[in-house]
Structure formats: C-alpha cells, structure tokens
Amino acid sequence: MKVAIIGSGNIGTDLMMKVMRTSDVLEIAAFVGIDPESDGLRRATQFGVATTHGGIEGLMRLPVWSEIDLVFDATSAGAHRRHSELTLAAGKVMVDLTPAAIGPYVVPVVNGDEYLDAPNVNMVTCGGQATIPIVASIAAIAKVHYAEIVASIASKSAGPGTRANIDEFTQTTARALQSVGGAAAAKALIILNPAEPPMIMRDTVYVLYSGASEAQISDAVAGMVSRVNEYVPGYRLKQTVQFESYGATNPVKIPGHGVYEGVKASVFLEVEGAAHYLPAYAGNLDIMTSAALKIAEKIAHRKLQRVAA
C-alpha cells in the first residue's frame, strides 16, 4: 500500500526510515515538508522518493497523489486539522502522529484492532504510547482511581513540532489515559531534559488502584511490557514495580479528586530508540513511529484481505 508522510522533521524522517527498512506491506510514495533545506527532504530525495516542500497542497499536486491510500501526519496539532480535511475529502486514510485528536485514540496493544476502518486514527503522544499500556494492564484486573505519568525526553530529540505541542501533549495524554487506559482520573507531564550526553527516554507511571494483589499487578505489567517490546524492542522496565499503601492515617490527596486510601503502584520505564534516524536516546521518536507503523500495517493488511476476497 502506497503511503505519504507529511512533516519532514525528526518524527516524519524517522518514520520514513522505518517504513523503508522494516515494512513489507507499505511503500513510501511521497515525503512532504515546508522547509526546502530540511534534512528529511534531502534524505528522501536521495532515496528516490517523490518530495515537495509545498505542504499538503504540494502533495496533492504530485502525480503519485492518486495512487496513495494512506497519509501519515507528523506536523503539529494545528496544522493537522486542515491536513485531515483535505486528505479525508480525497478518500485517503489518515494516521495522525500529532496530539490533534480528531480521530479516535489508538494504542496498538490496547485497542489496535478496533479502529482499522476509521478514516482518521490518532496515535496520542509518545508519552501516551509508552504509559497507556501500563495503565490499561492494571485497569484490566483492578479499579484504577487515578493515573499520573511523567515522560522525560532528551531536549535534542524534541523538534519544533514537539515543542509547539506541549499543551496538547499533556491534555491529549491525560484524556487517553482515561478513555483508553481505563483510569477514572489522570494527569500527564513532560520534561525536556537538556543533559549532555542526551538521556534515553524515561517514563514514570503512578497508579492508585484497588482490587488486586501486588503479585497480580506485577505480572500484568510484565506481560504488557513484553507485548509492547514486540514492536518497540527498546521498551523495558527499569526495575520491579514499587508499591506503597495509603490508609486512614496517611491518605493521599488527589488535586481535584479528593482523598484516596488504597495502594499506589509506581512503574519505571525506559525506551531506547532503534536509531533509524536520531541516535538511540530518542526513544520518544521510536515508540511513536513504531506505533504508527504498526497501525498502518494493520490497516494495509485489512485492505489487502478485502481485495483478495
């Protein structure tokens, strides 16, 4: 299935490299940006991919436009709204890597098969892709009263699009922690760490829950980590799940949600990138583009099966 990528920054370029190197069902037909001097457009040209620095309008003028079935958007939440309108009007499927959240939130290991016929699917955020599976694994066996995540990424791995979407990142991730992850309430934070050498992506997940034993929670988390690791090989636990109990003598107060008594599970994750474009510290790129690639391949297989039938 022929695809196009809009966005020639870090995420779009990493996604292009992944499709070219790892996918046996997707073919890059066009790569789109707005900066004619971008490294992503230069690389795409070297690989013989049709390119344009004319944005979505330039893409629609390319001869290959009529052959494209699916478009990845790796730009910004604001730009995605127009991209989605034009792409859907042309009958193409949109896989959205911005926090615009026009289409349903999708996390491959949680609800990856539910929206394969949707015209627009949203990949939440890099922090969401890393942490929602953990919350969902706990919510499957216990009541999750509150979830809070902190995503720490190397400053060098955050391009202009990521920096422009900080507010949307926190809002979209928090909503998806509830609607996909199953938390009754949620909060998301992101930290851009300027440390040198750059740090590998780290994600901390705090879950206040009731209704399951520590052993059950630990097993559920370990099982989910293994499932995510199948398409993001650098995704791993940094240490065993930590537990703290809160009772009448030491309750924890959740801002805006009252006082809680129960158990807190703390999960510490690390995401090492595959270094398809940026170095291995850019796990935030890797988990986002890997998730988008996984969903696009599922959509492609669904279409091919229907054609064959």
N, C-alpha and C positions, 0 to 999 in steps of 0.2 A: 504494500500500500504506500503510495507516494505522500510525503508529508512536507510541510513547510514550517520553519521556525521564525517567529518574529521576535527580534531582540538579539543584538549582536554583542551583548555584554558577557559577563562571566557565566551566568546561568545558561543563556542560549548557546554559547560556544561549547560549554561542557556537554550540553545535551546533544549538540551536533556530533561531537566526537563519540559519544556513547552509541548513538544510532548507527554511525558508520562502522564502529568497531565491533559491536556486540549483537545487533539485531539482524535476524534472518527473515523478518517479515515487514520491516519498514525501510523505506528508501528516501533519503533526503533529496527533495527535488528543488527546494529554494531556501535561501537563507537571507533574512531581511534585517536591515538596520536603518539608522538615520544619520550615522556618522560615517562618511566615506573612508575615513582613516582608521576605523576600528580594526583591532587585531582579528576579531571574529570574521569580519567580511574578507579580510585579506586571506585568512586560512581557508575559508570556504571557496574562494576563487582558486586558490592553489589546488584544492581537491576536485575542481571541475564542477562545483555546484553553482547553479544559477543564483546570482545575487542582485540585490538592489539596495541603495541607500535612500530610497524614496518612501520608506514606511509601508503601511498597508496598501496605499494607493499604488505604489510601485510594484508591490507583489501582484496586485490584480491586473497589472499591465503586462506581466511576464507571460510569454507563450505557454509556459508549463502550468499556469494557474488552473486551466480547465481539467488537468489530469490529477490535481491534488485533492485528496479526500479528507485530510486531517491537518489542522493547523495548531501548533504549539505557540502559546503567547508567553514570552519571557521578558516582558517590558515592565509596566507599572500598573497599579490598580486603576489609576485614572485613565490611562491610555487603553486599557483593556475594554472598557465599555464600548468605545467606537469600533475597536477591532472585532468584538463579538458580534455587534450588529451587522457589520459588512460581511463577515465570514458566514454567519448563520443564514443571512439572506441569500448567499450564494450556494447554500446547501452543503457546506462543509461542517465537519465536526470540530469543536474547539476544545483543546486541553489547556486549561488556564493555570500557569505557574505563578500568577500574581495573587495577592490577597483580595482581589475584587469580589469574589464570592457571588458571582452572578448565577453560576450553576451549582449543583449540589456538591457538598464537601465529599472528597473521596480519599480514603487511605487503603492501599491495596490489600493489606492483611485483615482489615476490619470489614469493609463494605465494598471491596473491589469488584464484585460481580453484580452489584445492584443497579448500576447506572450505565451499563455498556451501551444502552440505546439513547442516552441523554445527548442532546445537541451540544451541550457545554458542560464540562466537568471541571471542578476546581480542586487543585491539589493542596489547598490550605496554605501551609508555610513549611519551611524547613524544620522549625521547632515543632510544628504540629505533626509532621510525618515521623519525627523521632519519638514524640512523647504520647501521642494519642493511642498508639497500640498498647502501651503500658497501662494507661488508664482503662482502656477497653478490656484488657485481660483481667484486671481486678474487678471491674464492674460486671463481668460475666459471672462471677461467683460471690460477689458481695455488694452491699449498698455503698456507693461512693458518694459521700456527703459533700466533699469539696476536693478539688484538684488544683494544684498550683505548679507551674513549670517555669524553669529558668533556663533559657538557651544562651550559651556563651559561645561566640564565634570569633575567629580571628578578624581583626579590622581589615586586613588585606584581602579577605575573601568577600567582603561586602562592597559591591559595586554601587553605582549611583542609584539604580533601581531599588536595591535593597534598602539603602539609606532613605530614599524618598518614601518608602512604605512602612516605616517603623510603627506609626499609629495603627495602620491597617493590620500589621503583623500581630500586634497584641490583641486587637479586637477580634480578628478572624480566628486566631488560635484559640482564644478563650471560648468563643461560641462553638467551635468544632470540638473542643474538649467535652462540651456538654452534649451536643447533638450527635456526635459520632462516638466519642469516648464513653459517654454514659454518666458523667459527673452531674450532680444536682446543681453545683455552682463551680466556677472556675476562674482562674486568673493566669495570665501569661506575661512573662518579662523576657526581654532580650538584652544581652550585653555584647557590645563590640569591644573586644579586648585588643589594645594596641601593642601587646607584649612582643618582644623580639627575643628569640625567633618566634614566629607565629604559633599560637596554640591550636591543637586539634579541637574540633567542636566537642563541647561538653554539654550535656543536658541533665538537669536535676528535676525529678518528678516527686512532688509531695502529694500523698493521697490520704485523706481522712476517711476511714471506712468502718463498717461493722458487718458482722455476719459471716466471717471466715477466719480460719486459723492462720497463724504465721506461716506454717508449712504449706498450706494451700495457696497463699498469696505468693510465696517464693517460687513454688512450682509453676504457677500461672505466668508469672513474669519471665521466668527462664524459658518456658515454652514459647512465649511470644517473641522474645529476643531471637530465638533460633529461627522463627518464621521470617522475621524481618531480615535476618542475616542472609537468607537465601537470595535476596535480590540487592541487598546492601552489605557486601562482605565485611566492611569495616565497622559495622554496627555491633556493639558489645557492652556488657555490663562491666563497670569498673570495679565493683565489689559486691558482696552479697547484700540483699535487701535489708535495710535497717528498720527497726520497729520501736515506737515509743507509745506508751499508754497514757491516756488522759482520763482522770476521774473527777469526782466532785471536789477533791482538794486541789487539783491542778488542771482545771479545764482550759481549753484553748479558745480564744475568741477569734472568730472569722469576721473580718470587717464587712458589715452589711448583712451578715447572715446569722448573727447571734453567737451563743456559746456552745461549744462542742465537747462531748465526752465520748471517748472511744479510742481507736488506735490510729496512729499515723505511720504509714509506710513511706520510706524515703528510698528512691531508686536513682542510682547514679550511672549515667550512660556516657559512652564515648563514641563518636562517629568519625572514623578515619576515611578520607576520600580515596577513590581509586586513581587519582592523579591523571585523569583523562585530559584535563586542561590545566587547572591550577594544581599546585602541589598537594600532598596528602593531607595537609592541615585543613583544607577546605571541605570538610565533611558535610557542611551545610549545603554546598552545591551538589555533592554526590547523592545525598539522600533525597533531595528534591527532584533532581533529574532522573534518578533511578526509579522513583515512584511514578513520575510522569511517563517514563518509557514503559514501565510495567503495565500501566493502564492502557496506553496507546496500543501496545501489542495485544492486549486482551480484546480491545475494540476491533483491531485488524483481524484477529482470528475469528471473531464473531461474524464479521462481514464476509470473510472468505468461506466460512462454513455455509452461509446462506447462499452465496454464489454457487458453491458446489452442489447444494441441494436443488 
